Amino acid sequence: MQLRTILFASPDYFGIVDLMGFTVREIESPDPVTRVVAADAAARNKSDDIGEKMVLNMGPSHPATHGVLRLVLELDGEIITKATPDIGFLHRGDEKIAENMQYNQFVPYTDRLDYLAPLANNVTYALAVEKLMGWEVPPRGRAIRVICYELSRISSHLMGLGAMSLDLGALSVFMYSFTQREKIYDLSELICGARFTTSYTRVGGQIRDLPENFMSILREFLDQFGPALDECDKLLTRNRIFVDRTKDIGVISKDRAIAYALSGPNLRGSGIDHDLRRKHPYCDYEQYDFDVIVGTAGDCYDRYLVRIQEMRESVEILYQVIDKMPNGPINVVDWKNMTPPKSHVMTKMEELIHHFIVVTEGLKAPPGEIYFGAENPKGELGFYINSRGGGVPYRLKIRAPSFVNLSILPELLPDHMISDVPAILGSLDFVMGECDR
């Protein structure tokens, strides 16, 4: 955001105020969102005894908007009187792309949803298609998927913690959190050979099993991660500046959280005990002992505390997975829809033909429609699939938690100061790739 100039609205015109030269330049045609907001401000200014309002653009190129979110803010001095989110700058049409691709071909596109938790996106999408197929992955495959989920949760929360702290002036926490994220990327590279865009999961299982030394390396990471997280906790949780900028700021009541269909830490921060890993278990989550972290006040500070504690619970879950990891296959046994082992494809004619048919024609999905939602780091990521049979979905709809969570901004931001916006946005912890899809 260029602070040298600001958009200005009056009852008679739209214009640009040059803060350096104190000059006003009239413009004829602002974009539609700005025009609607500014016109509304101008209409109310006619009866406003205090003074004229200002319309300020925040984003889409602004560090505190965590991507390409644009906020059109109407200000009375430094107090926000109206906020209008403008999204879609990262829209790629993923849902329509999915309707023109085989089910497994769409897996790499799920990496680009919440690109801070690609492994979790892969698994959730695969579970949705497997629900349509009527498949259940073997126990070892389900345990591997829990590892993917919880490593993604830690990595995503570390990013949210680091970005929020950086927005509020705590640079050290940002560096500490990114150091730990790099170690999680190393684990991701061990799993599938990629650090960022993983594409690890397949419908019916995974592309390969875990390396032999993975469990010992994972345990080493968990052993050192606890003290590192405690250090971040000490730097922020009782820090006077951080507390003053987050406590009683951006309060979301239980009723409003439910009304706006919030999910994940943003919902639990408002005091609502709802976690899909508990309410509708999948991947054997009912076998693991962990607590659902719930806040009380629903402010920025509570949402921060929820994520801190959720990372600790993820560590405990991962320890349990290491101790309980079963042996056996990782993929479903369906010789018609699953590709044969690579060694057989390279040496036997029947397996080569079978592999060619599955890859070119895709899964033979039955007709029907399903919805599956999972507890991703940002909240409930859901996939609705409408199938008319064959290897391509007729309709696919993505329930993106970041998109839903951002819907409360027009109600949440007014009556706050403009300096509170970075704290509120950081506490919501959204990602625009998932929001815009």
VENURSUL-V108432 format. One line per field, one symbol per residue. psi: psi as a letter, one per 30 degrees, with the letter a starting at -180 (. if undefined). burial: b if it has 9 or more other ideal C-beta (glycine too) atoms within 8 Angstrom, else e. A space follows every 50 residues. Layout:
psi->???
burial->???
This chain:
psi->kjfeklkkklfflklkkjfefhlkkkleilleeeeeeeeeeeeffegjfe lklkkkkjlfikefghbhkkkjkkkjcgkkfkkjkjlgfgkfheeeeefg llefffefffegcigfheeeeeeeeeeeeeeefglkkleeeeeeeeeeee eeeeeeeeeeeeeeeefggieeeeeeefeeeeeeeeeeeeeffledjehe kljfblfllklegeeeeeeeeeefeeeeeeeeeefeegkeeeeeffkgkh kjleeeeeeghllafeeffggkijkffeeiklhgfffkjlkjkkaefgae eeeeeeeeeeeeeeeeeeeeeeegjllalflljjfefkklkeeeeffkee eeeeeeeeeefaliklllklkkklilefajklkkkjkglagkkekkkkjj eeeeefffefeeekgllfffeeeeeeffilkfeeee.
burial->eeeebbbbbbeeebbbbbbeeeeeeeeeeeeebbbbbbbbbbebbeebee eebbbbbbbbeeebbbbbbbbbbbbbeebbbbbbbbbebbeeebbebbbe bbbbebbbbbbbbbbbbbbbbbbbbbbbbbbbbebebbebbbbbbbbbbb bbbbbbbbbbbbbbbbbbebeebbbbbbbbbebbbbbbbbbbebeebbbb bbbbbbeeebeeebbebbbebbeebbebbebbbebbbebeebbebbbebb ebebebbbebebbbbbbbbbbbebbbbeeebbbbbeebebebbbbebbbb bbbbbbbbbbbbbbbbbbbbbbeebeeeebbbebeebbebeeebbeeeee bbebbeebeeebbbbbeeebbbbbbbbbbbbbbbbbbeeebbbeebebbb bbbbbbbbbbebbbebebebbbbbbbbbbbbbbbbbb
